[in-house]
Amino acid sequence: MNRLRITFLLLACCCIGICSMAKEVSVSSPDGTITVCIGVKDNKPYYAVSRGTTMIVTPSHLGFQLDGGLLGDNVRMIGKKTISKDETWQQVWGEEDVVRNHYNELTVTFEERVGKKEQMNVQFRVFNDGIGFRYILPHKKGDKYCIQDELTEITLAHDAKAWSIPTNRTSYFEGLYTCDLLSRKDTVCTPLTIEYEKDLYLAIHEAALEDYASINITPQLSPEGDAERTVRLKTALTPWQSGVKVYCEGETKSPWRTIIIAQTPGELMTSRLMLNLNEPSKIEDTSWIEPGRYIGVWWSIHKKQNTWEMGPTHGATTQNVKRYIDFAARHGFNGVLAEGWNQGWGRGEKISYLKPYPDFDIEAVCSYALSKGVRFIGHTETWGNAKLLEEQMDEAFSWYQKLGIRVVKTGYVGHLFDGKELPKSQYGIRHYRKVIETAAKYQIMIDNHEPAMPTGIQRTWPNLMTQEGVRGQEYNAWDVKGGNPPAHTVTLPFTRCLAGPTDFTPAIFNFSEVVKGTHPHSTLAKQLGEFVVIYSPLQMAADAIENYEGQPALTFIESCPTTWSKTLVPHAEIGKYVTVARKQRDGDSWFVGSITNEEARELDLKLDFLDADKQYRAVIYEDGPDADFEKNPYPMTIRQEEVNSNSTLKLKLARSGGAAIRIEKTR
């Protein structure tokens, strides 16, 4: 047994010993594998987390710097309360039909020993796949105060490999996730994904961000003299311009600080811990909330063939959008997006969400779409002028509802909201929430671009369908550095996608270039695989319709649902490859996406997830024999196999290639 292993065992025993003391308490997961210990040492509150005999989080500080002083610097534990829950709940849409919410909860009350003797409740929920904890500051109604800093720490027992994007050098979360030791990283955004040790993976994030500041994490390696070389992850909240992190009134509940604890990367993807920590739906009648596939006048604009603003090549004209509607109706898409339909895109133009350009008859377009069984998707780019949208959205959303518009894509291209505040700050979080709630009032679903990082709010407000917050497909149109590398979309499922539905906009079929060297660095089959792997209940087939006409690959997208009853991850290695299998809702068919990085590979896909004693037909869209993302991205073959639950499909993925499979029950 090596020294490091001995250290882990001693730490784990120490945690168990700590919890056995009179002033310390503990709570474990329902299956007993994860334990959280909470206590007071040197008058400071702490918690620690272990999984079995492995110490994950060593004793870590809890507390705040308030405008009135430190809270959590000189405390005693004065109370505790425990509950357990085991329930299931139905998702309006999602990667599963039903979610199990099974946890043990411990709420601990700390009180300052001197002064006003302010109290701080810390609520822990421990699931079989991780933990969540949040603060509840029980101030009286009307009390106003400020959080200057949240002093939460997550001190890992040792350094580890991690994937993240930096906070200070990333706009709109549109960065490439890079892998390095935690100790070498600057302040990072969450989700922060960690390969902690063999067969142990962590994902650190937050849940239920409502009226608070977004979290960032700053790693600090302990000094060289420290034998354990722990890595302390310090909370760094996104500030207001004033420097205040959170303005509070009365009782304040922080977001949940979450740690998914999994044995495989695939288990990170299938954890529903974050969703379970959000409140149930506040929308009683959800019958109008409809997932689906859509197309749009979007890629042609990014490829410089059309423009957002009115002119000779304007994309959002009445005639052009009707052409897209006709295509959508023929091929089973239920929505058409047109950006640039409203005034405010040209130089010096005032933004209006109520005035279309003269060459776009929105009433005629919406009526035409409905007659074809399709709906027009609205778009409200703000350029960061959040107040303008708030001033117009009641009138605009009411009008959109009358026109039959059910989905609005919001946008915030502007580094500061209203010229002063960060979108990730409490200011921005309040705005996003206003938009979601107002949209719900008018039965409108939201696709939010340039968002705060998602935290599972879609459970509470299921009209928040999908969000960007990712380096998406558009970088493959105009990025001067060449677009997204092959490993990008096999890293996202274990990083950004852990935060929730991701509007990446897959399914580009034509890899022609406007900027030399910039195009999707994938094969055509990989583009199909991404349609399944990167989850979004509103999934856009992003290419221009001319590039879909007569293309056999489109038949897969035409048949692929966007909401599911079950999701499995048969293969997964972060940054290398991933296979995702999803079962359609209200049906027996399965859809599979498998994608790889710049390395070609062969994978055996066991179909043991199929119903036993039933027969199926697998339609496999895969890389052709000569496919290669650099030399020849287009070759793709379509083959069929009769399969059952005992079958194994051989997947041969080209470099940055993929496969997409539809498995239909035959008897």
C-alpha positions in Angstrom: 0.0 0.0 0.0 1.6 3.3 -1.1 1.9 6.4 1.0 -0.9 8.3 -0.9 -3.3 5.4 -0.3 -2.4 5.3 3.4 -3.1 9.1 3.5 -6.5 8.6 2.0 -7.4 5.9 4.6 -6.2 8.1 7.5 -8.2 11.0 6.2 -11.3 8.8 5.8 -10.8 7.4 9.3 -10.3 11.0 10.6 -13.6 12.0 9.0 -15.4 9.1 10.7 -13.7 10.0 13.9 -14.6 13.6 13.6 -18.2 12.7 13.1 -18.3 10.6 16.2 -17.5 13.5 18.4 -20.3 15.2 20.4 -20.4 18.5 18.4 -20.1 16.9 15.0 -22.8 15.3 12.9 -23.0 13.4 9.6 -25.3 12.3 6.9 -24.9 9.6 4.3 -26.4 8.7 0.9 -29.3 6.3 0.8 -26.9 3.5 -0.3 -24.4 4.4 2.4 -21.5 5.0 0.0 -21.2 8.8 0.4 -20.8 10.5 3.8 -20.8 14.2 4.7 -19.4 15.2 8.1 -20.3 18.7 9.4 -18.8 20.3 12.5 -16.9 23.2 14.2 -13.1 23.4 14.6 -11.4 26.3 16.1 -14.8 28.0 16.2 -15.2 27.8 12.4 -17.8 25.6 10.6 -16.6 23.0 8.2 -17.8 20.0 6.2 -16.0 17.0 4.7 -17.0 14.4 2.1 -15.9 10.8 1.6 -16.9 8.0 -0.7 -16.4 4.7 1.0 -12.8 4.8 2.3 -11.8 7.5 -0.1 -11.6 11.0 1.2 -12.7 13.5 -1.5 -13.3 16.8 0.3 -11.2 17.3 3.4 -12.5 19.6 6.1 -13.5 22.8 4.3 -14.7 26.2 5.5 -18.2 27.5 5.3 -19.3 31.1 5.7 -19.7 34.7 4.4 -18.2 38.1 4.5 -21.3 40.3 5.0 -21.4 44.1 5.0 -21.8 43.8 8.8 -18.8 41.5 9.3 -17.8 37.8 9.0 -20.4 35.1 9.4 -18.8 31.7 10.1 -15.7 33.0 11.9 -16.6 32.4 15.5 -19.6 30.0 15.8 -21.1 27.1 17.6 -23.5 24.5 16.3 -26.9 24.9 18.0 -29.2 22.6 16.1 -29.8 20.0 13.4 -32.7 18.6 11.5 -32.8 15.5 9.3 -35.3 14.2 6.7 -35.2 11.6 4.0 -37.1 11.5 0.7 -37.6 8.9 -2.0 -40.0 10.0 -4.8 -40.3 10.1 -8.6 -41.4 13.0 -10.7 -42.4 13.4 -14.4 -40.4 15.6 -16.7 -42.4 17.8 -19.1 -39.5 17.0 -21.5 -36.0 15.7 -21.0 -33.5 12.9 -21.3 -35.8 10.7 -19.2 -39.5 10.5 -18.7 -39.3 9.9 -15.0 -36.6 11.0 -12.5 -36.0 9.5 -9.1 -35.3 11.9 -6.3 -33.8 9.9 -3.5 -31.7 11.6 -0.8 -31.0 12.0 2.9 -31.0 15.6 4.2 -29.3 17.3 7.2 -29.7 20.9 8.0 -27.3 22.3 10.6 -27.7 25.7 12.4 -24.6 27.7 13.3 -24.7 30.7 15.6 -22.1 33.4 16.1 -20.8 33.3 19.7 -20.6 37.1 20.2 -22.2 40.3 18.9 -25.7 40.0 17.3 -25.3 36.2 17.4 -26.4 35.9 13.8 -27.4 32.5 12.6 -26.5 30.5 9.4 -28.3 27.3 8.3 -26.5 25.0 6.0 -28.7 22.4 4.3 -27.0 19.2 2.9 -28.7 16.7 0.6 -26.8 13.5 -0.1 -27.7 11.4 -3.1 -26.2 8.1 -4.3 -24.4 10.1 -7.0 -23.3 13.1 -5.1 -24.1 16.0 -2.8 -25.7 19.4 -2.8 -25.6 22.0 0.0 -26.9 25.5 0.3 -27.0 28.3 2.8 -30.2 29.7 4.4 -29.6 33.1 6.1 -32.7 33.5 8.3 -32.9 37.3 8.4 -36.2 39.0 9.3 -38.5 40.3 6.6 -37.4 43.8 5.5 -33.8 43.4 6.7 -31.4 44.6 4.0 -27.8 43.5 3.8 -25.1 42.6 1.3 -22.9 39.6 0.7 -19.4 40.9 0.0 -18.0 37.4 -0.4 -19.1 33.8 0.0 -16.3 31.9 1.8 -17.3 28.4 0.7 -14.3 26.1 0.1 -14.1 22.7 -1.5 -10.7 21.3 -0.5 -9.9 18.2 -2.4 -7.6 15.7 -0.8 -5.1 15.8 -3.7 -4.5 17.4 -7.1 -6.2 15.9 -10.1 -6.7 16.3 -13.9 -9.6 18.6 -14.7 -11.5 20.1 -17.7 -12.6 23.7 -17.6 -12.8 27.1 -19.3 -11.3 30.2 -17.7 -13.6 32.9 -16.2 -11.5 35.9 -17.1 -10.7 35.2 -20.7 -14.0 33.7 -22.0 -16.9 35.6 -23.4 -20.4 34.1 -23.1 -18.8 30.8 -22.0 -17.8 30.3 -25.6 -14.4 28.7 -24.9 -12.6 25.5 -25.5 -12.5 23.2 -22.5 -8.9 22.4 -21.7 -7.4 19.6 -19.6 -4.7 20.3 -17.0 -4.0 19.7 -13.3 -6.3 21.7 -11.0 -3.4 23.4 -9.4 -2.3 24.9 -12.7 -5.7 26.5 -13.4 -6.7 30.1 -13.0 -10.2 31.0 -11.8 -12.6 28.9 -13.9 -16.3 28.7 -14.7 -18.4 25.7 -13.6 -19.2 23.0 -14.4 -15.7 22.0 -13.4 -15.1 18.3 -14.3 -12.4 16.3 -12.5 -10.9 12.9 -13.1 -10.1 12.5 -9.4 -8.5 9.1 -9.6 -9.1 5.8 -11.3 -12.9 5.0 -11.4 -13.8 8.3 -9.6 -15.0 11.4 -11.4 -16.4 14.7 -10.0 -18.3 17.5 -11.5 -18.6 20.7 -9.4 -21.4 23.2 -10.3 -24.5 24.8 -8.8 -28.2 24.3 -8.9 -31.2 26.6 -8.6 -29.5 29.9 -9.3 -32.4 32.4 -8.8 -31.6 35.7 -7.2 -27.9 35.4 -6.5 -24.5 35.7 -8.3 -23.1 33.0 -10.6 -20.3 30.9 -9.1 -16.7 30.7 -10.3 -13.9 28.6 -8.7 -10.3 29.6 -7.9 -7.9 26.6 -7.2 -5.1 27.0 -4.7 -2.5 24.2 -4.1 -1.4 23.9 -0.5 2.3 24.7 0.2 5.1 22.2 -0.6 5.5 21.5 3.1 2.0 20.1 3.3 2.4 16.3 2.9 -1.1 15.8 1.5 -0.8 18.7 -1.1 -4.5 19.4 -1.0 -6.2 21.7 -3.6 -8.5 24.3 -2.1 -11.2 25.4 -4.5 -12.4 28.9 -3.3 -15.8 30.3 -4.3 -15.5 33.5 -6.4 -19.0 35.0 -7.0 -19.6 37.3 -10.0 -19.8 40.9 -8.7 -21.9 43.9 -9.3 -20.1 47.0 -10.6 -20.2 48.2 -7.0 -18.1 45.2 -5.9 -21.0 43.7 -3.9 -21.7 40.1 -4.8 -25.3 39.8 -3.6 -27.9 42.3 -2.4 -30.2 40.6 0.1 -33.5 41.3 1.8 -35.0 39.1 4.4 -34.3 35.4 4.3 -31.7 34.5 1.7 -31.2 31.0 0.1 -28.1 30.6 -1.9 -28.0 28.3 -4.9 -27.0 24.7 -4.1 -23.3 24.0 -4.4 -23.2 20.6 -6.2 -20.7 17.8 -6.5 -21.6 14.9 -8.7 -19.5 11.8 -7.7 -19.4 9.1 -10.3 -17.4 6.0 -11.2 -17.5 6.6 -14.9 -17.7 9.7 -17.2 -21.0 8.3 -18.5 -22.5 8.4 -15.0 -21.7 12.1 -14.9 -23.9 12.5 -18.0 -26.8 10.6 -16.5 -26.8 12.2 -13.1 -30.0 14.2 -12.4 -28.8 15.6 -9.1 -28.9 19.2 -10.4 -32.5 18.9 -11.6 -33.6 17.2 -8.3 -32.3 20.3 -6.4 -34.6 22.6 -8.3 -38.2 23.2 -7.3 -41.1 21.5 -9.2 -42.7 23.2 -12.1 -44.5 26.5 -11.4 -46.4 26.2 -14.7 -49.6 24.2 -14.0 -50.7 23.7 -17.6 -47.7 22.6 -19.6 -49.6 21.2 -22.6 -48.4 24.1 -24.8 -44.7 23.3 -24.2 -43.6 21.2 -27.2 -40.1 20.0 -27.9 -39.2 19.6 -31.6 -36.8 20.0 -34.5 -36.4 23.3 -36.4 -34.5 24.9 -39.2 -33.7 28.5 -39.9 -32.1 31.4 -41.8 -29.0 31.2 -39.7 -26.1 29.3 -41.2 -26.4 31.2 -44.5 -25.9 34.5 -42.5 -22.8 33.2 -40.7 -21.5 32.0 -44.1 -21.9 35.6 -45.4 -24.5 34.6 -48.0 -27.2 36.6 -46.3 -27.4 39.5 -43.8 -29.2 40.2 -40.6 -29.9 43.8 -41.6 -32.2 44.7 -44.5 -30.4 45.0 -47.9 -30.0 43.2 -51.2 -29.1 39.9 -49.5 -31.4 40.2 -46.4 -32.1 36.7 -45.0 -35.4 37.4 -43.2 -37.6 38.4 -46.1 -41.2 37.2 -46.5 -40.3 35.2 -49.6 -37.2 33.5 -48.2 -38.8 32.6 -44.9 -41.8 31.1 -46.7 -39.3 29.0 -48.7 -37.9 27.6 -45.4 -41.5 27.0 -44.2 -42.2 24.9 -47.3 -39.1 22.9 -46.7 -40.0 22.4 -43.0 -43.4 21.2 -43.9 -42.1 18.7 -46.4 -39.5 17.2 -44.0 -41.2 17.1 -40.7 -39.7 20.2 -38.9 -42.1 22.0 -36.7 -40.4 25.4 -36.6 -38.5 28.0 -38.7 -36.2 30.6 -37.2 -35.4 33.8 -38.9 -32.9 36.2 -37.2 -32.9 39.8 -38.4 -36.7 40.1 -39.0 -37.1 43.1 -36.8 -35.7 46.7 -36.9 -32.5 47.3 -35.0 -29.8 45.3 -36.9 -28.4 48.1 -39.1 -26.0 50.8 -38.1 -27.8 53.4 -36.0 -31.2 51.7 -36.0 -33.3 51.6 -32.9 -34.1 48.1 -31.7 -37.8 47.2 -31.8 -39.4 43.8 -31.1 -42.7 45.1 -32.4 -41.6 46.5 -35.8 -40.6 44.2 -38.6 -38.4 45.3 -41.5 -40.5 46.5 -44.5 -39.5 43.4 -46.5 -40.8 41.0 -43.8 -44.6 40.6 -43.4 -44.6 38.8 -40.0 -48.4 38.4 -40.0 -48.4 36.8 -43.4 -45.4 34.6 -42.5 -47.0 33.3 -39.3 -50.3 32.6 -40.9 -48.6 30.8 -43.8 -46.5 28.7 -41.3 -49.6 27.7 -39.3 -51.4 26.7 -42.5 -48.5 24.3 -43.2 -48.4 22.9 -39.6 -45.2 24.8 -38.8 -44.6 27.7 -36.4 -42.4 30.8 -36.9 -39.7 31.2 -34.2 -39.1 34.8 -33.0 -35.8 36.3 -32.2 -35.1 39.2 -29.8 -31.4 40.3 -29.9 -30.8 43.0 -27.3 -27.1 43.8 -27.9 -26.9 43.7 -24.1 -29.7 46.2 -23.6 -31.6 44.2 -21.1 -33.8 47.0 -19.9 -35.1 47.6 -23.5 -36.3 44.0 -23.7 -37.9 44.3 -20.2 -39.8 47.4 -21.4 -41.1 45.8 -24.5 -41.5 42.1 -23.7 -45.0 42.2 -22.2 -46.4 43.9 -25.4 -44.2 41.9 -27.7 -44.8 38.5 -26.2 -48.6 39.2 -26.1 -48.4 40.0 -29.8 -46.3 37.0 -30.6 -48.8 34.8 -28.8 -51.6 36.2 -31.0 -49.5 35.5 -34.1 -49.1 31.8 -33.1 -45.4 32.1 -32.1 -44.5 29.6 -29.4 -40.7 30.0 -29.3 -38.5 33.0 -28.9 -34.7 33.0 -29.2 -33.3 35.7 -27.0 -29.8 37.1 -27.5 -27.4 39.3 -25.5 -24.3 40.1 -27.7 -22.8 42.7 -25.4 -20.2 42.2 -22.7 -22.2 44.2 -20.1 -25.9 44.4 -19.5 -27.1 47.9 -19.9 -23.5 49.1 -20.3 -22.6 48.3 -16.7 -23.3 44.9 -15.2 -22.0 41.4 -16.0 -24.6 39.0 -17.3 -23.5 36.4 -14.7 -24.0 38.8 -11.8 -27.2 39.0 -9.7 -28.3 41.8 -12.0 -28.2 39.5 -15.0 -29.7 36.6 -13.2 -32.7 38.7 -12.2 -33.2 39.8 -15.8 -33.1 36.3 -17.2 -35.7 35.2 -14.7 -38.0 38.1 -15.6 -37.9 37.1 -19.2 -38.6 33.4 -18.5 -41.6 34.2 -16.2 -43.0 36.8 -18.6 -42.7 34.4 -21.5 -44.6 31.7 -19.5 -47.4 34.2 -19.0 -47.9 34.3 -22.7 -47.2 30.6 -23.3 -43.9 31.2 -25.0 -40.8 28.9 -24.8 -37.4 30.4 -24.6 -34.1 29.5 -26.3 -31.6 31.8 -24.4 -28.4 32.7 -26.1 -25.5 34.4 -24.3 -27.0 33.2 -21.0 -25.7 32.6 -17.5 -24.6 29.1 -17.1 -27.7 26.9 -16.7 -28.4 25.4 -13.3 -31.5 23.3 -13.8 -34.1 26.1 -13.6 -35.9 24.3 -16.5 -37.5 22.0 -13.9 -39.2 24.9 -12.3 -39.8 26.8 -15.5 -40.0 24.2 -18.3 -40.6 26.9 -20.9 -36.9 27.5 -20.6 -36.1 24.9 -23.2 -32.5 25.3 -24.2 -29.6 27.7 -23.9 -26.4 28.5 -25.6 -23.5 29.3 -23.3 -21.2 27.2 -25.4 -18.7 27.6 -28.3 -21.1 26.4 -30.9 -21.3 25.5 -34.6 -21.0 29.1 -35.8 -17.2 29.1 -35.0 -17.0 26.6 -37.8 -18.2 29.3 -40.2 -16.0 32.3 -39.4 -13.4 31.6 -36.7 -10.1 32.8 -38.0 -8.2 30.2 -36.0 -10.0 27.4 -38.0 -13.1 26.5 -36.1 -13.8 23.9 -33.4 -11.2 21.1 -33.0 -12.3 17.5 -33.4 -12.1 16.9 -29.6 -14.6 19.7 -28.9 -17.8 17.8 -29.2 -16.5 14.8 -27.3 -15.6 17.0 -24.4 -18.8 19.1 -24.2 -21.0 16.2 -23.0 -18.8 15.9 -19.8 -18.5 19.7 -19.2 -20.9 22.3 -20.5 -23.7 19.8 -21.2 -23.7 18.7 -17.6 -25.3 22.1 -16.9 -28.3 21.3 -19.1 -29.7 21.4 -22.6 -27.2 22.9 -25.0 -28.1 24.8 -28.2 -25.0 23.8 -30.1 -26.8 23.8 -33.5 -25.5 20.6 -35.1 -26.1 18.9 -38.5 -24.0 20.9 -41.0 -23.9 18.9 -44.3 -21.8 21.3 -46.5 -18.3 22.0 -45.3 -17.4 24.7 -47.8 -15.3 27.6 -46.5 -15.6 31.4 -46.3 -12.6 31.7 -44.1 -9.7 29.5 -45.3 -9.3 26.4 -43.2 -12.5 27.1 -41.2 -15.3 24.5 -41.5 -16.7 21.7 -39.3 -13.7 19.5 -38.5 -15.8 16.3 -38.6 -17.2 13.9 -41.0 -20.8 14.0 -42.2 -21.7 11.0 -40.1 -20.3 12.7 -37.0 -22.7 15.7 -37.6 -25.6 13.2 -37.4 -24.1 11.6 -34.3 -24.0 15.0 -32.6 -27.7 15.5 -33.2 -28.2 12.7 -30.6 -25.2 13.2 -28.3 -25.6 16.9 -27.6 -29.0 17.1 -26.0 -31.5 19.9 -26.7 -35.3 19.6 -26.6 -35.4 22.3 -29.3 -32.8 20.9 -31.7 -31.8 22.9 -34.8 -30.7 21.3 -38.0 -28.5 24.3 -38.6 -27.4 24.2 -42.3 -29.1 26.1 -45.1 -31.9 24.1 -46.7 -30.1 24.0 -50.1 -27.5 21.7 -48.5 -30.2 19.3 -47.2 -32.1 18.9 -50.5 -31.6 15.4 -51.9 -29.2 14.4 -49.1 -29.9 10.8 -47.8 -28.4 11.8 -44.4 -31.4 14.1 -43.8 -33.6 11.0 -43.3 -32.0 10.3 -39.9 -32.8 13.9 -38.7 -36.3 13.7 -40.0 -37.0 10.7 -37.8 -35.0 11.8 -34.7 -37.0 12.9 -31.6 -35.8 15.6 -29.2 -37.3 14.3 -26.0 -36.8 10.9 -24.5 -38.0 8.3 -22.0 -34.5 6.8 -21.3 -30.9 7.7 -21.8 -27.8 5.4 -21.6 -24.1 6.0 -22.2 -22.5 2.7 -23.4 -19.1 4.3 -24.2 -17.4 7.4 -22.8 -13.9 8.8 -22.3 -13.6 12.5 -21.8 -12.2 14.3 -24.9 -11.9 11.1 -26.8 -15.2 9.4 -27.7 -18.8 9.0 -26.5 -21.8 6.9 -27.4 -25.3 7.9 -26.3 -28.4 5.7 -26.7 -31.8 7.3 -26.2 -35.3 5.8 -26.3 -38.1 7.8 -27.8 -41.1 8.8 -25.7 -44.3 7.1 -26.4 -42.7 4.6 -28.7 -40.3 1.6 -28.9 -37.5 3.0 -31.1 -34.0 3.9 -29.9 -31.6 6.4 -31.4 -27.9 6.2 -31.0 -25.1 8.8 -31.6 -21.4 7.8 -31.4 -18.6 10.3 -32.1 -14.8 10.4 -31.7 -12.0 12.9 -31.6 -9.2 13.1 -34.2 -8.4 9.4 -33.7 -10.2 6.7 -35.7 -11.5 3.9 -33.5 -13.7 0.8 -33.5 -16.3 0.3 -30.8 -18.5 -2.7 -30.0 -22.0 -1.5 -29.2 -23.9 -4.1 -27.2 -27.7 -3.8 -27.7 -28.6 -5.3 -24.3 -30.7 -2.3 -23.6 -33.3 -3.5 -26.1 -36.4 -5.4 -24.9 -35.6 -9.1 -24.5 -37.3 -11.5 -26.9 -38.2 -8.7 -29.4 -36.8 -8.2 -32.9 -35.6 -4.8 -34.2 -34.2 -3.3 -37.4 -31.1 -1.1 -37.0 -30.5 1.5 -39.7 -26.9 2.6 -39.4 -25.6 5.9 -40.8 -21.8 5.6 -40.6 -18.5 6.8 -42.0 -17.7 5.4 -45.5 -14.5 3.5 -46.0 -12.5 6.5 -47.2 -14.0 9.1 -44.8 -11.6 11.4 -43.1 -12.4 14.8 -41.5 -9.4 16.5 -43.2 -9.2 14.8 -46.5 -12.7 13.5 -47.3 -15.4 14.3 -44.8 -18.5 13.4 -46.9 -18.4 9.6 -47.6 -21.2 7.9 -45.6 -22.9 4.6 -45.9 -26.4 3.6 -44.8 -26.9 -0.1 -43.9 -29.5 -2.2 -42.1 -29.2 -5.1 -39.7 -31.8 -7.2 -38.0 -30.9 -7.1 -34.3 -32.1 -8.1 -30.8 -30.9 -7.6 -27.2 -28.2 -10.2 -27.8 -26.7 -8.4 -30.8 -23.5 -6.3 -30.9 -23.0 -3.7 -33.6 -19.5 -3.0 -34.8 -18.9 0.7 -35.2 -16.0 1.9 -37.2 -15.5 5.6 -36.7 -13.2 7.6 -39.0 -10.9 10.3 -37.7 -13.3 12.9 -36.1 -16.0 10.6 -37.4 -19.2 9.2 -36.1 -22.3 7.1 -36.5 -26.0 7.6 -36.0 -28.4 4.7 -35.6 -32.1 4.3 -35.6 -33.3 1.0 -34.0 -37.0 0.2 -34.7 -39.0 -2.7 -33.2 -40.3 -5.1 -35.9 -42.0 -7.6 -33.8 
